[in-house]
């Protein structure tokens, strides 16, 4: 989950950077009129499409941050539980060894 969150975060950040650094407006004259169009990384598109790309980029960044946070929290819980189980297993092994030593004193 952490890896997927990081991938979404990177894709969203790349879209944002592309929008900030690779967006421009150009004008063309045809038949006496001037048409203004927007480009996003060299691709001609409408302002509405550019707005939707911005919204998608923001959602990707937010979902990526959320997934990274949730995945890290799950990993932390899993590691804490594994440590606790390892400690309990070591205690059980010690108690079992002591019990065997008490029941069979001739083996020492």
N, C-alpha and C positions, 0 to 999 in steps of 0.2 A: 504494500500500500504506500509505503514511503517512496519507493521508486516511481510508481505511477504519479504520485503527487508532485514529485520533482520534475517529471517529464511534462506534466500539464503546466507547471509553473514556468518552465523554460519556454514552452511553446507560446504561452500567453505573453511572456516578457519579450520574445522575438516579434510577436505581432505588434506590441506596443512600441518597441523600438522602430520597427518598420513604419508604423504610422507617424511617429515623431520625426524620424530622419528621412523617410522615403516618400513622403506625401507632398504633392505640389499641385498647383493649378496652372493650366496653360490655356491660351486662347487661340482660336482659329478664325479666320475670316472666310466666309463662303457666301457668295451671292449678296455681297454688300452688308451682311450681318456678322456679328462676332459671337462665336460660341465659346463659352468657358467650360472646361471639363477638368475633372479631378483625376490625378494619377496616384496610384498606390504601388510603390516599387516598380514603376514603369508600366503598370497596367491601368488602362483607362476605365473608370467606373463612376457611378453616380455618387453624390454626397450621402444618399441614404445607405448605399452599400458600404461606404466607408464608415458610417456611423454604426452599422450592424457589426462590422469587423471589430470596431472598438469595444462594443458591448460584449462580444464573444471573447475578446482578449481579457477584459476585466473579469468575466465569469471564470475563464480558465485559470487566471491568477488566483482568484479567491478559492476555487475548488481545489487547486493545487496546494495552496497553503493549508486548507482544512484537512486534506487527505494526508499531508506530511505530518501534521500535528497529531491526528488520530493514529496513524501508523507508528509514530515514535512513541506515543503513549502505550500502545499495545505491546510494542517490543520491550519497553521498560518494565511493564507489568510481568511479562513472560520471563524476563531475566531475573526479576525479584523473586518470582515464584520458584524458578529453577534453583536459585541460591538457597531458598528456604528448604526446598525438598532435599537438596544435597546435604545441608546441615543436619536435617532430621535423619537422613540415611546414615550419616557418620555417627550420630549419637546412638542409633539403633545398633549399629555394628559394634560400638564400644560396649554397650550394655550386654549384648549377646556374647561377646568375648569374655566379659567378666562373669556372666552366668555359667558359661562353660568351664571357666577356671574354678569356680566355687564347687560345681558338681563333680568335677574330676580332679581332685587335688594331687593324685599320684602322677599325673602327666608332667608336672613341673619339674 
